[in-house]
Amino acid sequence: MAPAFRFRADLASLPVYVPGQRPPAGMAAYKLSSNENPYPPSAAVISAVVDAAADLNRYPDMAAGGLVAALADMLALDPERIAVGNGSVAVLETVLRAACVPGDEVVYPWRSFEAYPIAIQVAGATGVPVPLAEGGRHDLPAMAAAITDRTRAVLVCSPNNPTGTVVSEEEMRSFLAAVPREVLVVIDEAYVDFVTDDDAGDGLALAAEFKNVLLLRTFSKAYGLAGLRVGYAIARPRLVRGLRATATPFGVNALGQVAAQAALREADDVAARCARIVTERERVLASLREAGWQVPRTEANFYWLDLGRRSLTFAREAATSGALVRAFDGDGVRVSIGEREGNDAVLELVTRWQQTPAALPTA
Ligand SMILES: *Cc1c(COP(=O)(O)O)cnc(C)c1O
């Protein structure tokens, strides 16, 4: 008898995407495990979604023309430079599928966003992880050195999930000068709205200047629409046409399209909420330092605790104190900035734990 159908053999070796813990049914907890916005959508966003629900028997606008136009307007860009998708992770998957054939390599920083190695492998490419440098920062010289004639793309995550560090303008420019023009540089800016460091790389300017730069952005974090799955890429028109041609048809659903447009209409509110999160971040960072902890300089809505082998135990204790955090076994714990009380619950726990000398940055 012929063996039963199976999917690709290599799927058995796919890394598993572990979503942030959710509170058990009926239990209240601060969810600081997925870098979500702690603020619910505004009344205007909710009413746009409710109104659009009346037409759910219809397919959405496949080109998401209204949303693309609104983004183009906000960013002062030609709409031909924007491609939207079902969350920026789906846009990244489309980029990698469109860029790579089996045997191609994709260089990426590690530790970074856990979706990267999965998306690279599913696209049929070979991932080339490059360890982060001191302080949880990208090691861009090592990433440039990892490029071979098989490399099709390099992923840069700034701010980096889960360490929160940014790549500076200077670092980004020397890196781009070292990368061959035929290699795509994907800069994932999921947390760009929380960046306050003036030295951080200006992705939009770099994407305008370098033809091989593609930016990824999302409505999931600063815009607080993680549940609706809307993300986009900014790149030169030729690449955007390729993305539109290869993306899942109707990838951005009708509710996501109207919600994102409504959120774009209240940019001031979005910025005000980001500013509150950034203020909280700075307060939490100062308390951590006061308690003797060295944490990487975060420019995002989360911070990284270098807890090594104690990571899972810490996350369990945090859950007992009512705060869900994201532990990476054997490595560290990522804590999102959320409501003040939730941040304080984690801080209270952190100050009772000591940073082990072994976990301190060497050098
Ligand atoms: C959260 C996150 C995203 C956003 O993904 P969506 O699919 O748009 O929700 C993208 N990149 C990184 C690094 C993230 O942490």
Ligand as a Chemical Component Dictionary entry (heavy atoms), coordinates in Angstrom:
data_LIG
# 
_chem_comp.id                   LIG 
_chem_comp.type                 NON-POLYMER 
_chem_comp.pdbx_formal_charge   0 
_chem_comp.three_letter_code    LIG 
# 
loop_
_chem_comp_atom.comp_id 
_chem_comp_atom.atom_id 
_chem_comp_atom.alt_atom_id 
_chem_comp_atom.type_symbol 
_chem_comp_atom.charge 
_chem_comp_atom.model_Cartn_x 
_chem_comp_atom.model_Cartn_y 
_chem_comp_atom.model_Cartn_z 
_chem_comp_atom.pdbx_ordinal 
LIG C1 C1 C 0 4.261 42.431 16.698 1  
LIG C2 C2 C 0 5.274 42.415 15.614 2  
LIG C3 C3 C 0 4.872 42.532 14.284 3  
LIG C4 C4 C 0 3.431 42.737 13.941 4  
LIG O1 O1 O 0 2.899 41.678 13.326 5  
LIG P1 P1 P 0 1.414 41.792 12.748 6  
LIG O2 O2 O 0 1.346 40.592 11.909 7  
LIG O3 O3 O 0 1.339 43.067 11.974 8  
LIG O4 O4 O 0 0.495 41.785 13.924 9  
LIG C5 C5 C 0 5.829 42.551 13.303 10 
LIG N1 N1 N 0 7.133 42.486 13.598 11 
LIG C6 C6 C 0 7.562 42.396 14.870 12 
LIG C7 C7 C 0 9.018 42.387 15.155 13 
LIG C8 C8 C 0 6.644 42.343 15.908 14 
LIG O5 O5 O 0 7.069 42.220 17.163 15 
# 
loop_
_chem_comp_bond.comp_id 
_chem_comp_bond.atom_id_1 
_chem_comp_bond.atom_id_2 
_chem_comp_bond.value_order 
_chem_comp_bond.pdbx_ordinal 
LIG C1 C2 SING 1  
LIG C2 C3 SING 2  
LIG C2 C8 DOUB 3  
LIG C3 C4 SING 4  
LIG C3 C5 DOUB 5  
LIG C4 O1 SING 6  
LIG O1 P1 SING 7  
LIG P1 O2 DOUB 8  
LIG P1 O3 SING 9  
LIG P1 O4 SING 10 
LIG C5 N1 SING 11 
LIG N1 C6 DOUB 12 
LIG C6 C7 SING 13 
LIG C6 C8 SING 14 
LIG C8 O5 SING 15 
# 
